[in-house]
């Protein structure tokens, strides 16, 4: 009974996440990159495409994913000032002891592309200390972002097809809606940064949310519904 009551309480939030996801996808399709961003997007798309094929057909590097997954739990726990205990990583599963984890700590690994962030940090440090004009950073860095983001997408999708205790903490349907919504918003935000006007892109997103809500409300109160 208690589980059912919690599921009912989460239902409006689950629907809200689905609502935001659809509106964000519509706004995402309307984004157009600037001419200056195209040389960056090309190596990104090349890296992403090649990597997604490799991770789908050849290797998953599951041990690496498990390490990154648990590392994200641990880093978010430290960010939210939670106590942590044992950190365990295995070939197919791992665990990190965290005191009173919140939703971001529990579901963060399915949202945050940890290896993309680590790649960007490593690239920034390399570029800072190794100022070699012969190194094609403009090609290597976005290609690496594409590869690591493809890894995040592929392995997150793979993990979500398996039974995940993380999803059961807040309810599977609620957790999946939350994860999808956050990932779509993440992609939209990244692409908005290379659109002709970032502020216009987010304004467009807001307008689509308003438009979609108005359409939904009109259908709800329509006599023909």
BAZA-702861 format. One record per residue (C-alpha): residue in one letter; x, y, z. Coordinates in pm, whole numbers, padded with zeros to 5 digits, always signed. Layout:
BEGIN
aXYZ
...
***
This chain:
BEGIN
x+00000+00000+00000
x+00282+00240+00088
x+00457+00165-00244
x+00135+00229-00437
x+00080+00559-00253
x+00433+00674-00342
x+00379+00575-00707
x+00060+00785-00718
x+00244+01083-00568
x+00521+01052-00828
x+00281+01027-01124
x+00237+01405-01179
x+00616+01449-01178
x+00659+01157-01419
x+00410+01319-01658
x+00583+01656-01617
x+00919+01503-01711
x+00761+01344-02019
x+00603+01679-02108
x+00936+01863-02082
x+01113+01590-02280
x+00874+01618-02575
x+00890+01998-02581
x+01270+01992-02559
x+01296+01743-02846
x+01080+01973-03059
x+01306+02267-02975
x+01613+02052-03041
x+01501+01986-03398
x+01475+02361-03460
x+01835+02438-03362
x+02078+02534-03635
x+02454+02561-03571
x+02654+02867-03666
x+02893+02839-03963
x+03181+02870-03716
x+03055+02567-03522
x+03041+02332-03824
x+03419+02257-03825
x+03379+02151-03460
x+03062+01950-03514
x+03208+01747-03801
x+03481+01571-03596
x+03233+01536-03307
x+02980+01359-03531
x+03255+01146-03689
x+03383+01040-03346
x+03032+00974-03218
x+02926+00771-03523
x+03236+00553-03535
x+03233+00496-03160
x+02865+00409-03136
x+02915+00140-03404
x+03219+00001-03219
x+03040-00004-02884
x+02731-00162-03039
x+02902-00434-03241
x+03245-00499-03092
x+03326-00398-02734
x+03137-00249-02442
x+03430-00208-02200
x+03187-00287-01917
x+03451-00274-01643
x+03539+00081-01746
x+03171+00177-01743
x+03117+00025-01399
x+03414+00225-01267
x+03280+00549-01419
x+02931+00473-01289
x+03046+00424-00930
x+03289+00717-00955
x+02996+00943-01052
x+02798+00821-00750
x+03098+00895-00531
x+03171+01240-00676
x+02807+01347-00645
x+02798+01219-00289
x+03099+01437-00208
x+02936+01732-00389
x+02626+01696-00172
x+02844+01639+00136
x+02732+01284+00205
x+02948+01033+00386
x+03087+00752+00173
x+03224+00410+00256
x+03351+00112+00060
x+03405+00155-00313
x+03379-00170-00511
x+03409-00227-00886
x+03357-00559-01064
x+03323-00674-01423
x+02942-00665-01423
x+02854-00461-01115
x+02986-00229-00852
x+02881-00045-00540
x+02973+00250-00326
x+02839+00303+00024
x+02667+00642+00056
x+02481+00782+00353
x+02130+00909+00266
x+02171+00954-00113
x+01936+01195-00291
x+01791+01156-00641
x+02089+01323-00809
x+02334+01089-00637
x+02122+00783-00716
x+02048+00860-01083
x+02340+01089-01169
x+02550+00821-01347
x+02271+00774-01603
x+02270+01149-01678
x+02624+01280-01640
x+02869+01170-01913
x+03158+01134-01671
x+03416+01028-01930
x+03322+01324-02150
x+03387+01556-01857
x+03717+01382-01780
x+03817+01405-02147
x+03739+01779-02154
x+03940+01831-01834
x+04235+01635-01971
x+04215+01820-02304
x+04206+02157-02129
x+04508+02073-01912
x+04699+01938-02211
x+04622+02245-02415
x+04722+02465-02122
x+05061+02304-02056
x+05145+02161-02398
x+05119+02459-02630
x+05219+02286-02950
x+05069+02448-03262
x+05127+02129-03462
x+04872+01934-03255
x+04526+01962-03421
x+04330+02030-03102
x+04032+02155-03304
x+03993+01803-03444
x+04109+01583-03156
x+03908+01746-02877
x+03561+01741-03042
x+03627+01391-03181
x+03710+01275-02829
x+03394+01438-02699
x+03198+01247-02963
x+03361+00915-02870
x+03312+00957-02495
x+02955+01079-02534
x+02877+00780-02758
x+03013+00562-02478
x+02780+00733-02230
x+02479+00684-02458
x+02554+00322-02545
x+02642+00199-02197
x+02363+00393-02028
x+02114+00234-02267
x+02273-00106-02200
x+02258-00055-01823
x+01892+00049-01833
x+01799-00276-02007
x+01928-00464-01701
x+01773-00470-01357
x+01909-00165-01176
x+01858-00119-00801
x+01917+00255-00857
x+01591+00282-01053
x+01388+00108-00786
x+01476+00363-00518
x+01240+00626-00663
x+01031+00397-00881
x+01133+00265-01223
x+00891+00468-01435
x+00965+00792-01250
x+01341+00730-01271
x+01333+00653-01644
x+01129+00968-01715
x+01372+01175-01506
x+01680+01025-01676
x+01543+01077-02028
x+01435+01433-01953
x+01774+01530-01808
x+01968+01371-02095
x+01757+01551-02357
x+01800+01882-02172
x+02175+01818-02156
x+02200+01763-02532
x+01982+02068-02601
x+02196+02288-02377
x+02518+02168-02545
x+02384+02236-02894
x+02234+02569-02788
x+02586+02687-02707
x+02685+02650-03075
x+02362+02789-03218
x+02353+03144-03362
x+02202+03277-03040
x+02205+03081-02716
x+01948+03309-02554
x+01717+03273-02856
x+01749+02893-02838
x+01640+02885-02475
x+01365+03137-02545
x+01242+02906-02823
x+01245+02618-02574
x+01035+02819-02330
x+00784+02913-02602
x+00747+02549-02707
x+00678+02452-02346
x+00407+02720-02330
x+00264+02616-02669
x+00258+02248-02578
x+00091+02322-02244
x-00173+02535-02419
x-00243+02257-02670
x-00268+02000-02392
x-00499+02223-02187
x-00720+02293-02492
x-00757+01920-02556
x-00841+01859-02193
x-01126+02115-02181
x-01251+02054-02538
x-01612+01934-02546
x-01519+01682-02814
x-01258+01512-02594
***
